[in-house]
Amino acid sequence: MNSVQAVCVGVITIDTIALVERYPHEDERVLADQISRAGGGPAAVAAVALSRLGVKSAIVGTIGDDADGREILQIFAKEGVDTSGVSIGVTATAGSVIVASKEHSARAISTRQPVVQAPFNEAAKKLITSAQWVHVDHVGIQRLDEMGVARGRGPHISFDAGYGVESFDPIVVDLFVPTDRQMALRYPGVDLAVALENDSLKAGNTVVATQGSAG
């Protein structure tokens, strides 16, 4: 019996993160307090977070046949995340450079995304069909039909909706998690709590919003 409770489907990246006092101006160099490498992508980060909380998780997505891809697999292995559903694609592993500013308590991101997501391998299909939850990001949400899952049929579906969901219909998921900025675009001029309740009542599901550094 498959012991994985939550399968996270979406972008997998290797991130280089620089912590600075302030953002550099154009053509300026600033010294970083810290530079680190980590696995990234909304689905990948969720898989690690779930594992740390004691939830048995798996990641499904695409990496390249390169050093970055191999490094990501090592990171997941250390975190106890099942990687059997990761596929090797024809493009380079996605990556981001993230500059985090202490002054602004904010971050700026430059990213390289994979051009083509590889088809799900057999392990991924088995993980998805037997999981309690499938958690998707902006890429994973586009692959629900390919997974063969739908709300009310198979695992529960949660959607980390970071951007591009102004016209998204949340009825297709059990848990809809947009940002407060996305909710402002969905409901211009409407109080956040009211907007969340509107979506939840219409879809008959749970809707919560993230608020950046505020939680």
N, C-alpha and C positions, 0 to 999 in steps of 0.2 A: 504493500500500500504506500502511495506517495505521501511523504511526511511534510512536504512543502505547503504552507498555509497561504502564502501570498506570492503571486508572480508579478513582477514589475516589468512592463514592456515599453520600450522606447529607445531614446538616444543614449548611447554610451560614449563618454568622452574621457580624454585624459587632460586634466587642467593644471596649468601652472599659475600659482596664486602668489601675488606680491602684496604685502602689507606695507603701506606707506603712510607718512604723516599727512600728506596732501597730494592731490593729483598734480602731475607735471603739466606745465604749460607747453605750448607747441615748441618743438625743438629743444626742450629742456630735459635734463636728467635729474632725477631725485634718487636718493639712496633708500632702499627698502629695508625695513626693520626685519623682515622675514620673507623668504621665498620657499614655497613648498610645492610638491606635486601630489595630486590626488585624483581619484576617479570622480567623474562628474556626469551631468545630465540629470534631469528631474527624476526619471525612473530609477537610474542607478543609485542616486543619493537616497531615494526612498528605500531601496532594497537593503542598503547598508544600515540605515536608521532602524528599519524593522528588525534586522538581525541583532542589532545592539540592544533592542528592547525585548529580545527573547522570542521574537516571531520568526519561525522558519521561513526564509524567503529565497526567491530565485530571481535572476535577471535574465530577460530575453531581449536580444537586440543584435546589432551588427558591429563588429570591429574589423580592422584591416589585418592583413597578414604582415604585421610589422612589429617593431620593438614597442611602440606605444600600446598596441593591442595586448601583447604579452605582459606588459607591466600592469595593465588594468586587470587581467585575469589573476595575477599575483595579489593585487590589492583585494579583490573580491574573496579570494581564498583565505586571506588573513582575517577577513571580516566574517567568515562563515556563510557566505552567500553562494548558493548553488549556481554554477555557470554552465551547466550542461546544455542549456537552451541558447547559448550565445553562438551566433553564426559568423563565419569568416566571409567578408564581402570582397568586392573587386576594387574598392577605393580605400584610401588611407583612413586610419582610425580618426574619428572626429576629435577635435581638441579645442580648448579655449585658453585664452590668456586673461586672467582676472586681476584687476588692480583694485584693492580695497583701501579706502581712504579713512583714516582715523578722524580727520578734521570734519568730514561730512557724514561719517557713519554710513557710508554707501559704497557701492562697487560699480566698476565699469568693465564690460566684457566684450572681447573680440573673439569670435568663434569660427571654427571650420567644421562644417557639418558634412556627414557622409552623403554622397550624391545618390547612392542606391542602397536601400535596405535589402539585405539578402532574404530569401524565403525562410520561413520557419523550419528548423530541423525537426526530426521526429521527437527528440527529447523535449523541445519547446512545446510541441503540440500536446504531449502527454502531461507536462507540467500544468499547462493552461486549463485543460479539460478537468483535471482533478483538484485544482486549487479551490480554496474557499473564496479568495478575492483575486481579481486581476486589476492591477493599478497601472494606468496608462498616462503618458504625457502627450504633448502635441503631435508627436509622431505615432505613438501607439494607438491613439484614438482613431487614426485613419486606417488601422489594420484590424478592426473588430470583426469585419466580415471574413477576413483571411483567417482569423483565429477560430471562427465558427462559434462565437459567443454573442449573446445579446441579453439585454436586461430581462430577467425572468426566465432565462434559459441558460443554465450553467452557472459559473461563479458570479458573485457580485462584482460590479464594475465601479471603480473609482477613477476620477479624472482630475489630474493636476493641471489646471488650465491656466498656464502662465500668460498666454497672449493669443490673439487671433480668434477670440470666441464671442465677438460682439453679437453674432447672429446664431450662435450654437444653441441647439435645443437640448436642455439638460435631461429631458425625459428618457434619453437613451442610456443614462448611467444611474447607478444607485447613490453615488456620492459625487457631488460636483464641487470642486475646490478652485474657484477663480481667484485672482488677486482683487484687491479693492479697486485698483485702477480699471481692471476689466469690467467690474460691476458698474463703475461710473460711466463707462462707454455703453454698456447694455441699458442702463437706466439713467440718462443724463438728468441731473438736478434732483434725483431721488435719494433720500437717506439710505445709507448702506444697509441698515437692518431691515428696512422696508423692502429694499430691492432683493435681499436674500430670501425674505419670507415669500415674496411674489414668485420667485423661481421655484422655491420648494413646494409651494401649494400647487403651482401649475404642473410640475413634474411628479409630484407625489414622492419625493425623495428627500435626501439631506443635502443642504447647500451651506457651505461655510466659505469665508473669504480669508485669504492671507493678507497681511499688511506690512510686508517688507520687514524692516528692522523692528517694527512694533509688534511683530508676532503673527 
